[in-house]
Amino acid sequence: MKKASAFIIFTLCSQLVFGGVCTASSVPGASENTREEPVRITLSFVGDNTLGTDENFQWNTFVEVYDKVQNPGYFFKGVESIFQSDDFTMVNLEGVLSTATEKAEKEYTYKGDPAYAEILVRGGVEAVTLANNHAFDYKEQGFQDTVDALNQYGIAYAYFDTVIVKEIKGVEIAFLGYTGWSYDWSVRKQIEKKVPELRAAGVDFIVANFHWGEMRAYEPNEDQRKMARFAIDHGVDLVLGHHPHVLQGFEVYNGKNIFYSLGNFCYGGSATSRDPDTIIYQQILTVDPLYKTIIDSNHKIIPAHVTATPEKNSFQPVIATGADKTRIQAKISRLSSLLLFKPCLPDLKLFEQNRQTAGQMKYIPQ
């Protein structure tokens, strides 16, 4: 009986993860009789991207591969069809794009040439979050050089108080970037302040990226789960995470999606890949073209690998197919089902609001 129950939960979790959650099906002002057909906005997100290397790495480095291929379009070639055809792509940029030489005292410091920003442009990436533990690997100069490079190539960035607000097909969407090493009071205060300001300014949908969790851990810790819920309780529509360098589970809280770790993607921090499984997460918003309001929201998960060559890191993510695609889907469903057996201890101040709900499930074919 226990085995049957576990199988049912796993199956339902698979349907939830790879289906879609309706988060705005009844928006005031939306018309069922709109003459124009609804339009879709597709937002794509991936995890850790390091466009560079640690200067102590000696074999199969990102810089070595870049110098060999001499083509900024090489790195996202396997996924550019997805990124170029969506409406907005955002990644976590982990490391600096700089010529600085004075570095922080830490185990790994990642740096690439400022010209590597073109890799993002060629790959169809419009934005990055810099809120992570490698943004200051080469101190203040490294961070500022990175910002300058991104500005030069037209790549937007989110970093704590620096928020991206983008109008897409008449809808205002905001993208936030924070770290979440603990249930941080200062980060929570920023969310409490910023989200109402964005809503007052007319923003329709808010995405929060968090760099958090424990390295190589396949399950989120308590602080991750509490921070994700806090963000949603205070008006965020979608929470996405990175830093563990592996995939973690997906869940729905109060009708909003949380994906705790998207894993690595184009990751120059390692010559090989211990776990090559990754994903592209897509949020798909359906918009009433007359009133410019969101009338539906679904998601899609695209299984992928961080490398095209299993024996060493090619720094070229590719879409998973066949048995590998099925295996990664099952892996995510398994990791997500584990969250159902580990209830998150609520913030006592928000006890009445912190109730998990499965929401409405909608399926989008892969």
Summary of the structure (lengths in Angstrom):
residues: 366
radius of gyration: 19.9
end to end distance: 32.0
largest distance: 62.7
contacts: 1270
relative contact order: 0.19
helix: 29%
strand: 29%
